[in-house]
């Protein structure tokens, strides 16, 4: 497989916001590694049976389920322990494993900000492919400025899947994607914007970036825990208008 270039991100902290519940939480992060670029079409096609028409473009039109399968397959290819376990379409993460995985939301935002406090790590026109560029598809990775962590395309080009649930009480099994895409206006291409979709959902502007890092506990790491997922999914009141019906199945 074409090498996945990784960058080590030193330990630090990041503040995450929950707009629905109007709360903030500070996440303390241990060191971890994250891809310098989004996974490219070439890398994706070398691991999974999909075509690669534009080898240096980010792999896109990728569902969350396919993204986690790619992570396990890439781990096996390189002789690493796969971190994801599958029971049908139910996926669990063994956080003690050292293989490739999706970043947690906290890891993604911390790596993206690279010490910056604003919504962008550089002037947006220099850092990200957005609707202002008028391009019809994702562009080759590395064509805009990196952030101070040396990471390219953290903003714009394609959204990137994370491990975390978006809001399990409201959206059931939807997972988070971050960063904005080539067709998005500036408002959506910011370090703090979070969106999501169902695990089988795939769109032409959603891809992935891999992370690595093993931790002491199997079901909690880097701002995520299985217990917190269960607590966030609990909702006893009537379902407000607009909530995903499956959330009350």
LUMLO-174253 format. One line per 5 residues: for each residue x, y, z of C-alpha. Coordinates in Angstrom, 2 decimals. Each point is the difference from the previous one (the first is absolute). Example, Ala and Ser with C-alpha at 12.3 -4.5 7.8 and 13.67 -1.06 7.14 Angstrom:
12.30/-4.50/7.80  1.37/3.44/-0.66 .
***
This chain:
0.00/0.00/0.00  1.16/3.54/-0.72  1.34/1.32/3.31  -2.42/1.88/2.23  2.07/2.93/1.27 .
-0.73/0.63/3.67  0.82/2.88/2.34  0.33/-0.29/3.78  -2.14/2.51/1.89  1.26/0.81/3.52 .
-2.34/-0.21/2.98  -2.24/2.97/0.73  -3.58/1.04/0.60  -2.94/1.15/-2.09  -3.43/1.40/0.87 .
-2.97/-1.63/-1.73  -3.45/1.58/-0.25  -3.41/-1.66/0.09  -2.42/2.51/-1.50  -3.18/-1.99/0.72 .
0.74/-0.49/3.66  1.82/3.36/0.30  3.00/-1.46/1.74  3.77/0.06/-0.46  2.56/-2.56/1.09 .
3.77/0.11/0.11  1.67/-3.18/-1.29  3.54/-0.86/1.06  1.75/-1.91/-2.76  3.01/-2.31/0.06 .
2.45/-0.10/-2.92  -1.40/-1.54/-3.18  0.76/-0.20/-3.71  -2.14/1.25/-2.86  0.32/-0.06/-3.78 .
1.78/2.91/-1.66  -2.54/-0.25/-2.83  -3.47/-1.45/-0.40  0.09/-3.59/-1.26  0.34/0.21/-3.78 .
-1.84/-1.89/-2.72  3.19/-1.90/-0.75  0.46/-1.14/3.60  -3.65/-0.95/0.32  0.03/-2.02/-3.23 .
3.10/-1.92/1.06  -1.82/-1.31/3.08  -3.67/-0.31/-1.06  -1.43/-1.02/-3.40  -0.89/3.47/-1.30 .
1.24/1.88/-3.09  2.55/2.82/0.17  -0.57/2.50/-2.79  1.85/2.87/1.67  2.75/-1.52/2.17 .
0.98/3.18/1.90  -3.50/1.19/0.77  -1.51/-0.82/3.39  -2.03/-3.19/0.04  -3.60/1.23/0.10 .
-3.53/-1.37/-0.24  1.12/-2.19/2.93  -2.45/-1.13/2.67  0.98/-0.15/3.67  -0.28/-3.79/-0.07 .
2.31/-0.25/-2.98  2.42/2.40/1.69  0.36/-2.20/3.09  0.37/-3.09/-2.17  2.79/1.80/-1.86 .
1.73/0.73/3.32  -0.03/-3.67/0.99  1.15/-1.13/-3.44  2.86/2.52/-0.01  1.06/-1.21/3.46 .
0.06/-3.63/-1.15  1.97/0.98/-3.12  2.69/1.57/2.18  0.03/-2.74/2.65  -1.75/2.09/2.66 .
-2.80/-1.14/2.28  -3.40/1.11/-1.38  -1.84/2.14/2.54  -3.61/-0.45/-1.14  -2.27/-2.93/0.79 .
-3.16/-0.68/-2.01  -3.30/-1.58/1.02  -1.93/0.46/-3.21  -0.01/3.78/-0.42  0.60/0.66/3.71 .
3.61/1.14/0.38  2.07/0.18/3.18  3.44/1.54/0.43  2.66/-1.72/2.09  1.96/3.08/1.05 .
2.94/-2.13/1.17  0.80/-0.92/-3.62  2.71/1.78/-1.98  -1.43/-0.35/-3.51  -1.49/2.60/-2.30 .
-3.28/1.55/1.07  -2.13/3.08/-0.42  0.94/2.91/2.26  -2.29/0.89/2.84  -1.75/3.32/-0.36 .
2.25/1.51/2.66  3.14/-1.25/-1.77  -1.20/1.33/-3.33  -0.77/3.51/1.28  3.21/0.23/2.04 .
2.08/-1.09/-2.99  -1.86/2.38/-2.31  0.35/3.08/2.20  3.74/-0.53/0.51  0.01/2.60/2.77 .
-2.24/2.51/-1.78  -3.02/1.41/1.83  -1.98/1.21/-3.01  -2.15/-1.95/-2.45  2.86/-0.41/-2.52 .
3.71/-0.73/0.39  0.86/2.27/-2.96  -1.91/2.32/-2.37  -2.68/-2.27/-1.36  0.80/0.62/-3.66 .
3.57/-1.17/0.67  -0.90/-2.97/2.21  -3.10/-1.63/-1.49  -1.81/-0.93/-3.20  -3.51/1.43/0.41 .
-2.90/1.21/-2.14  1.93/3.24/-0.54  2.42/-1.93/-2.23  -2.79/-1.19/-2.29  1.47/-3.49/-0.44 .
-2.37/-2.84/-0.97  1.64/-2.80/1.99  2.58/-0.71/2.72  3.49/1.20/-0.91  3.38/-1.73/0.33 .
1.14/-0.05/3.64  2.66/2.45/1.11  -0.98/2.82/-2.34  -0.66/2.56/2.74  2.00/1.14/3.04 .
0.47/-2.44/2.92  -0.69/0.93/3.59  2.75/0.33/2.61  -0.14/-3.75/0.64  0.97/-0.54/-3.64 .
-3.43/-1.42/-0.88  -1.57/0.76/-3.39  -3.68/0.31/-0.91  -1.30/-0.11/3.56  -2.44/2.67/-1.20 .
-1.79/-0.22/-3.33  0.43/-2.47/-2.86  -1.93/-2.87/1.69  -1.69/-0.44/3.35  1.68/-2.66/2.16 .
-1.70/-2.71/2.04  0.73/-0.25/3.72  -0.69/-2.87/2.39  -2.58/1.80/2.17  -3.79/0.05/-0.12 .
-1.49/3.32/-1.08  -2.75/0.10/2.64  -1.44/-3.45/0.76  -3.11/1.32/1.77  -1.01/2.03/-3.04 .
1.64/-1.75/-2.94  0.28/-3.62/1.13  3.07/-1.61/-1.61  1.18/2.98/-2.08  3.78/0.52/0.14 .
1.89/3.29/-0.14  1.88/1.42/-2.94  2.11/3.15/0.20  1.84/2.62/-2.01  -2.23/1.12/-2.85 .
0.20/-0.82/-3.70  0.78/1.48/-3.39  -3.63/1.03/-0.61  -0.59/1.62/3.40  -0.17/3.69/0.78 .
2.45/1.49/2.51  -2.53/-0.30/2.85  0.23/-3.80/-0.14  3.77/-0.21/-0.44  1.08/0.68/3.58 .
1.87/-1.96/2.65  -3.00/-0.17/2.33  -2.76/-0.98/-2.45  -1.37/-3.50/0.45  -2.36/-1.91/-2.26 .
-0.79/-3.65/-0.43  -1.79/-2.77/-1.76  -1.18/-3.59/0.30  2.73/-2.68/-0.13  -1.04/-1.09/-3.52 .
-0.31/3.57/-1.30  2.46/1.05/-2.69  0.42/3.31/-1.81  2.45/1.25/-2.59  1.53/2.46/2.49 .
0.53/-2.32/2.99  3.23/-1.97/0.51  2.32/-0.92/2.84  3.34/0.58/1.68  1.52/-2.71/2.18 .
1.46/0.18/3.49  2.02/-2.34/2.21  0.58/-0.25/3.72  -0.56/-2.67/2.65  -1.28/0.68/3.52 .
-0.42/-1.81/3.31  -3.75/-0.57/-0.07  -1.99/-1.91/-2.62  -3.16/2.12/-0.01  1.15/3.56/0.73 .
2.65/2.25/-1.53  0.68/3.51/-1.28  -3.31/1.59/0.95  -2.14/-3.03/-0.84  -1.45/-2.73/2.20 .
-2.61/-2.70/-0.51  -1.61/1.07/3.28  -0.37/3.61/-1.20  -1.58/-1.28/-3.22  -2.64/-1.83/2.03 .
-0.66/3.04/2.17  -0.34/2.31/-3.00  -2.45/-2.41/-1.64  -2.34/0.00/2.99  -3.07/2.19/-0.54 .
-3.24/-0.49/1.91  -2.19/2.83/-1.24  -2.21/0.33/-3.07  1.94/0.14/-3.26  0.22/3.62/-1.24 .
-1.00/0.80/-3.56  2.80/-0.69/-2.48  1.79/-2.70/1.96  0.97/-3.15/-1.86  -2.80/-2.57/0.57 .
2.50/-2.85/0.40  1.29/1.72/3.12  -3.06/-1.36/1.84  0.01/-3.53/-1.42 .
***
